[in-house]
Amino acid sequence: MILDFDLSFYEIIMKIMLPLVITGVIATFVGLERQNVGKAAGLSSHMLVAMGSAGIAIMQRLMFENQIELQATGVLIDPEGQRVIAQVITGIGFVGAGVIIKDASQVVRGITTAATIWFTAMVGLILGSGYIMVGSILGVFVIVFILWRDLSRGFNPMKPRPKDKEIRANSEENH
C-alpha cells in the first residue's frame, strides 16, 4: 500500500514541496556560512541534516493524518509511530557532538557549528511538521543574525575566507 499517492497536487505543494524548499534555503545559507568560515561541517552536512529532518517530519505528519482517517473509520491505531521526531532530536545531538573538539591547548572548538547543525535540524522538523510561518520566521531571524554578526566582524559570509596557508603564501610572496 502506497500511502502518499492519493495526495492532491495542492497537498504535495503545501505539505511536501514548500517545507522542503524553505528548509533548503535556510540550510543552504547556514551551511555556506559555516563552509566559508572554514568549518568541518559545511553546506553538505547542513543540507543533509535539515532535509532529512524535514523529510522525517513530513512523513510523521502524513502518518498522523492517515492514522486519524483510520481511527475515524473505526480501525484501531497504534500511536507509537508518532515518536519518530523525538529520535531525530536525540540523533542530532550525536551528530553535533562529533564536530565539537578540544584542541591541544584545551580550547573547545565547534560549539557554534554544532549549534547550527542542531538549528537546521530543528527548522526542518518545524517546517516539515507544517508550521511554515514559525519555521520561516525562525529561519529569517537566524539568517539576519548570522549576516549581522559576520558583517560586523568584517567578513562577508557568502565569500569564502582565504585559508591560512594561502594568507601565509601571499604574505611571503609580497616580502
N, C-alpha and C positions, 0 to 999 in steps of 0.2 A: 504494500500500500504506500503510495507516494502522497504525503500529507500536504505538500505546498503547491501542487499542480492546479488546485481549484481556486487559487488566489486570482483576483481580478487584476487588470493592468494597473488600476489606481492603487490597490493594496501592494502590489510589487514595488511601485514607485515610492509610496509613502512608508511602508513598513520595512523595506529592504534597501532600496537604492538610496533614498535620501539620508538615512542614518549612516550608510557606508561612505557616501560621498563627503558628508560633513566630517565624519571621523577621519577620513583620509586626508582632507585638507588640514585639519588641526594637527594630526600626527606628522604630516609632511613638514609643516613649519617647525614643530618642536624637534623632530629628528634631524632636519637640516641644520638647525641652530647648534645642536649638540655635535653633529658631524663637523661643522665648520669651526667649532671651537677646538676640535681635535680629540673628542672623547671617543672611547671604545664603542659605545652604543650610539649609533647614528641613525640615519634615515631608515635603513632596512630593519633594524631592531624595533624602532618605534612604530613603523608601519605594520610589521608583523604582529606585534603585541596588540596594537589598537584595533586592527582589523579582525584579528582572532577574537578579541573580547567582544567587539560589536557583533560578530557572527554568532557567538555563543548566546549573547543577549537576545538577538533576533530569533534564534532557534528556540530559546526558552519562552519568549513571548508567544511565538506561534504554537508551541506545545501547550501553553496555558490556555490560549484561545480554543484549541482543539479539545482540551480536557473540559472546558466549560460547555462546549457544544455536546460532548459525550454525556456529561452529567445531566444536561437538560433533557436528553433522550432517555434517561434512566440507567445509563451504563455507569457502574461503579468505577471510580478513577483512583489512582494512586498519586497523591500529591508529592511524593518523594522526588519526583523528577524536577521539581521546582527548586532544588538545591544546587543546581549547576553553577549559578553565578557565585555562590559562596566559595566554590572550589577554585574559580578563576581568581578571586581576590587573594586567596591563600597562595596559589601558584605564582602570582605576580610578585609576591614578597620574596620568593626564592630567586626569581629572575633578577630582581633589583639587588638582592644581596650579592649576586655574582659580580656586579660591577663596583661594589664597594671594597676597597683595599686599604691596607695600612702600609705605607712605604717604609723604607729603611730608616727614615728619620722619625718614625712613629706618627706621621701625619695621615689622617684618614682622608681618602680621596674617593670620589664617585657618588657622594651623597646626592648632589643635585641631579646627576644622570639617573640614579635610582629613582628619585622623586619624579622625574619627567617620564620614566617608563611607567611608573605607577599611575601617574596622571593620565597618560594616553590610554592606558587600560581602562581606567575608570570612566573617562569620557566615552570610550567605545561602549562600555556597559550601559551608561546613561542613555546615549543616543540609540543604541540597539534596543533598549527596553521601551523606546517610544517617546522619551522625554526630549523632544527635539529642541524646544525653547531652552530648557535648563542646560542641556549639553552645549548648545550653540553659544549661549551667554557665557558659560564657564570657559569654553574654548577661546572666545574673543578676549575675555579677561586675561587669560594666561598669555595669549599671543601679544597683547598690548603690554603686559608686564615684561615679557622677555625682550620685546623691542625697546621699551623704555630703559630697562636695565642695561642691555648691551650698548645701545646708542649713547647712554650717559657715561659709559666706560670708554667710549670712543671706538667701539667695534661694531661693524655692520654684520648682523647675524646671517645675512644672506650671501656674504662673500667669505670664502674660506680664509682662515687665518694662516699666514705663512708658517711653515714648520720651523722648529728651532734650528734644524740643520740648514735650511735654506737661508735663514737670517744670518747664521754664522758664516756661511759660504759667501753671501753677498757682502757682508762687512769685511771679510778677508780680501775679497777682490778689490774693494774700494780703498784698502790701505796699502 
